[in-house]
Amino acid sequence: MKQAWTPPSSRRGAGPAGGRRRGSKTGVPRRRILSLAAAGPLAALAAACELSVPGQGPPPNLYRLTPKSRFRDDLPVVDWQLILEPPIADASLNTTRVALQRDPTQLEYYARSSWTDLAPQMVQTLMVESFENSGRIVSIGREAIGLRADFVLKSELREFQAEYFQGGNPQVRVAINVKLVKMPKRAIVGSTNFEHLSPAEADNMPDIIAAFDEALGKVLRRLVEWTILTGEDNSQQTA
């Protein structure tokens, strides 16, 4: 059985007769006291160095996706103006973190991996660039620039995650709902959903990000073509 530790002053034999050296009220040699006193600050410094300080961990890996640049050849050139509102998204997707799902009812995020912007804002930027890359519409912009619009494209980012519950390597799902609104009457002239599922070649971040890029690219191509065709059809009917 371990013996409980007690202070030296309460032990039997304390005092000069108990073997303490003169000049030390505690019974510990003066040199020992000085060495302990010198070691104290060093031990405190070492302990402080081991503390986890916010911001000192490894930075996250940042990822960005690419706009679409190839579209169907018979896509018409239009002269009306289009504004793209920022896509809305629920709080779980309105983040810079890269989302994943191990089961359909739970959303998680990859460690040390982030988009370069909030996911909805990144998607809006890629939408604008994709419309510009089509070469079919000149007047396009964000709501913030104050462009007078003939149409407004409202969108909702509904799915933007890698899924593991299908078995095998993860599959990336991207889904966007869009509504084309005629201005200034604010009448909805068309509404549809675009969704694509792209499997990753392997369960690592480069391949997963490549699957995100492919899935979003498929959605953006269909979104651009549908918007131009739907808007032009409405313009021709009301001309």
Secondary structure as a PSIPRED ss2 file (coil, helix, strand):
# PSIPRED VFORMAT (PSIPRED V4.0)

   1 M C   1.000  0.000  0.000
   2 K C   1.000  0.000  0.000
   3 Q C   1.000  0.000  0.000
   4 A C   1.000  0.000  0.000
   5 W C   1.000  0.000  0.000
   6 T C   1.000  0.000  0.000
   7 P C   1.000  0.000  0.000
   8 P H   0.000  1.000  0.000
   9 S H   0.000  1.000  0.000
  10 S H   0.000  1.000  0.000
  11 R C   1.000  0.000  0.000
  12 R C   1.000  0.000  0.000
  13 G C   1.000  0.000  0.000
  14 A C   1.000  0.000  0.000
  15 G C   1.000  0.000  0.000
  16 P H   0.000  1.000  0.000
  17 A H   0.000  1.000  0.000
  18 G H   0.000  1.000  0.000
  19 G C   1.000  0.000  0.000
  20 R C   1.000  0.000  0.000
  21 R C   1.000  0.000  0.000
  22 R C   1.000  0.000  0.000
  23 G C   1.000  0.000  0.000
  24 S C   1.000  0.000  0.000
  25 K C   1.000  0.000  0.000
  26 T C   1.000  0.000  0.000
  27 G C   1.000  0.000  0.000
  28 V C   1.000  0.000  0.000
  29 P C   1.000  0.000  0.000
  30 R H   0.000  1.000  0.000
  31 R H   0.000  1.000  0.000
  32 R H   0.000  1.000  0.000
  33 I H   0.000  1.000  0.000
  34 L H   0.000  1.000  0.000
  35 S H   0.000  1.000  0.000
  36 L H   0.000  1.000  0.000
  37 A H   0.000  1.000  0.000
  38 A H   0.000  1.000  0.000
  39 A H   0.000  1.000  0.000
  40 G H   0.000  1.000  0.000
  41 P H   0.000  1.000  0.000
  42 L H   0.000  1.000  0.000
  43 A H   0.000  1.000  0.000
  44 A H   0.000  1.000  0.000
  45 L H   0.000  1.000  0.000
  46 A H   0.000  1.000  0.000
  47 A H   0.000  1.000  0.000
  48 A H   0.000  1.000  0.000
  49 C H   0.000  1.000  0.000
  50 E C   1.000  0.000  0.000
  51 L C   1.000  0.000  0.000
  52 S C   1.000  0.000  0.000
  53 V C   1.000  0.000  0.000
  54 P C   1.000  0.000  0.000
  55 G C   1.000  0.000  0.000
  56 Q C   1.000  0.000  0.000
  57 G C   1.000  0.000  0.000
  58 P C   1.000  0.000  0.000
  59 P C   1.000  0.000  0.000
  60 P C   1.000  0.000  0.000
  61 N E   0.000  0.000  1.000
  62 L E   0.000  0.000  1.000
  63 Y E   0.000  0.000  1.000
  64 R C   1.000  0.000  0.000
  65 L C   1.000  0.000  0.000
  66 T C   1.000  0.000  0.000
  67 P C   1.000  0.000  0.000
  68 K C   1.000  0.000  0.000
  69 S C   1.000  0.000  0.000
  70 R C   1.000  0.000  0.000
  71 F C   1.000  0.000  0.000
  72 R C   1.000  0.000  0.000
  73 D C   1.000  0.000  0.000
  74 D C   1.000  0.000  0.000
  75 L C   1.000  0.000  0.000
  76 P C   1.000  0.000  0.000
  77 V C   1.000  0.000  0.000
  78 V E   0.000  0.000  1.000
  79 D C   1.000  0.000  0.000
  80 W C   1.000  0.000  0.000
  81 Q C   1.000  0.000  0.000
  82 L E   0.000  0.000  1.000
  83 I E   0.000  0.000  1.000
  84 L E   0.000  0.000  1.000
  85 E C   1.000  0.000  0.000
  86 P C   1.000  0.000  0.000
  87 P C   1.000  0.000  0.000
  88 I E   0.000  0.000  1.000
  89 A C   1.000  0.000  0.000
  90 D C   1.000  0.000  0.000
  91 A C   1.000  0.000  0.000
  92 S C   1.000  0.000  0.000
  93 L C   1.000  0.000  0.000
  94 N C   1.000  0.000  0.000
  95 T C   1.000  0.000  0.000
  96 T C   1.000  0.000  0.000
  97 R E   0.000  0.000  1.000
  98 V E   0.000  0.000  1.000
  99 A E   0.000  0.000  1.000
 100 L E   0.000  0.000  1.000
 101 Q E   0.000  0.000  1.000
 102 R E   0.000  0.000  1.000
 103 D E   0.000  0.000  1.000
 104 P C   1.000  0.000  0.000
 105 T C   1.000  0.000  0.000
 106 Q E   0.000  0.000  1.000
 107 L E   0.000  0.000  1.000
 108 E E   0.000  0.000  1.000
 109 Y E   0.000  0.000  1.000
 110 Y E   0.000  0.000  1.000
 111 A E   0.000  0.000  1.000
 112 R E   0.000  0.000  1.000
 113 S E   0.000  0.000  1.000
 114 S E   0.000  0.000  1.000
 115 W E   0.000  0.000  1.000
 116 T C   1.000  0.000  0.000
 117 D C   1.000  0.000  0.000
 118 L C   1.000  0.000  0.000
 119 A H   0.000  1.000  0.000
 120 P H   0.000  1.000  0.000
 121 Q H   0.000  1.000  0.000
 122 M H   0.000  1.000  0.000
 123 V H   0.000  1.000  0.000
 124 Q H   0.000  1.000  0.000
 125 T H   0.000  1.000  0.000
 126 L H   0.000  1.000  0.000
 127 M H   0.000  1.000  0.000
 128 V H   0.000  1.000  0.000
 129 E H   0.000  1.000  0.000
 130 S H   0.000  1.000  0.000
 131 F H   0.000  1.000  0.000
 132 E H   0.000  1.000  0.000
 133 N H   0.000  1.000  0.000
 134 S H   0.000  1.000  0.000
 135 G C   1.000  0.000  0.000
 136 R C   1.000  0.000  0.000
 137 I E   0.000  0.000  1.000
 138 V C   1.000  0.000  0.000
 139 S C   1.000  0.000  0.000
 140 I E   0.000  0.000  1.000
 141 G E   0.000  0.000  1.000
 142 R E   0.000  0.000  1.000
 143 E H   0.000  1.000  0.000
 144 A H   0.000  1.000  0.000
 145 I H   0.000  1.000  0.000
 146 G C   1.000  0.000  0.000
 147 L C   1.000  0.000  0.000
 148 R C   1.000  0.000  0.000
 149 A C   1.000  0.000  0.000
 150 D C   1.000  0.000  0.000
 151 F E   0.000  0.000  1.000
 152 V E   0.000  0.000  1.000
 153 L E   0.000  0.000  1.000
 154 K E   0.000  0.000  1.000
 155 S E   0.000  0.000  1.000
 156 E E   0.000  0.000  1.000
 157 L E   0.000  0.000  1.000
 158 R E   0.000  0.000  1.000
 159 E E   0.000  0.000  1.000
 160 F E   0.000  0.000  1.000
 161 Q E   0.000  0.000  1.000
 162 A E   0.000  0.000  1.000
 163 E E   0.000  0.000  1.000
 164 Y C   1.000  0.000  0.000
 165 F C   1.000  0.000  0.000
 166 Q C   1.000  0.000  0.000
 167 G C   1.000  0.000  0.000
 168 G C   1.000  0.000  0.000
 169 N C   1.000  0.000  0.000
 170 P C   1.000  0.000  0.000
 171 Q E   0.000  0.000  1.000
 172 V E   0.000  0.000  1.000
 173 R E   0.000  0.000  1.000
 174 V E   0.000  0.000  1.000
 175 A E   0.000  0.000  1.000
 176 I E   0.000  0.000  1.000
 177 N E   0.000  0.000  1.000
 178 V E   0.000  0.000  1.000
 179 K E   0.000  0.000  1.000
 180 L E   0.000  0.000  1.000
 181 V E   0.000  0.000  1.000
 182 K E   0.000  0.000  1.000
 183 M C   1.000  0.000  0.000
 184 P C   1.000  0.000  0.000
 185 K C   1.000  0.000  0.000
 186 R C   1.000  0.000  0.000
 187 A E   0.000  0.000  1.000
 188 I E   0.000  0.000  1.000
 189 V E   0.000  0.000  1.000
 190 G E   0.000  0.000  1.000
 191 S E   0.000  0.000  1.000
 192 T E   0.000  0.000  1.000
 193 N E   0.000  0.000  1.000
 194 F E   0.000  0.000  1.000
 195 E E   0.000  0.000  1.000
 196 H E   0.000  0.000  1.000
 197 L E   0.000  0.000  1.000
 198 S E   0.000  0.000  1.000
 199 P E   0.000  0.000  1.000
 200 A C   1.000  0.000  0.000
 201 E C   1.000  0.000  0.000
 202 A C   1.000  0.000  0.000
 203 D C   1.000  0.000  0.000
 204 N C   1.000  0.000  0.000
 205 M H   0.000  1.000  0.000
 206 P H   0.000  1.000  0.000
 207 D H   0.000  1.000  0.000
 208 I H   0.000  1.000  0.000
 209 I H   0.000  1.000  0.000
 210 A H   0.000  1.000  0.000
 211 A H   0.000  1.000  0.000
 212 F H   0.000  1.000  0.000
 213 D H   0.000  1.000  0.000
 214 E H   0.000  1.000  0.000
 215 A H   0.000  1.000  0.000
 216 L H   0.000  1.000  0.000
 217 G H   0.000  1.000  0.000
 218 K H   0.000  1.000  0.000
 219 V H   0.000  1.000  0.000
 220 L H   0.000  1.000  0.000
 221 R H   0.000  1.000  0.000
 222 R H   0.000  1.000  0.000
 223 L H   0.000  1.000  0.000
 224 V H   0.000  1.000  0.000
 225 E H   0.000  1.000  0.000
 226 W H   0.000  1.000  0.000
 227 T H   0.000  1.000  0.000
 228 I H   0.000  1.000  0.000
 229 L H   0.000  1.000  0.000
 230 T H   0.000  1.000  0.000
 231 G H   0.000  1.000  0.000
 232 E H   0.000  1.000  0.000
 233 D H   0.000  1.000  0.000
 234 N H   0.000  1.000  0.000
 235 S H   0.000  1.000  0.000
 236 Q H   0.000  1.000  0.000
 237 Q H   0.000  1.000  0.000
 238 T H   0.000  1.000  0.000
 239 A C   1.000  0.000  0.000
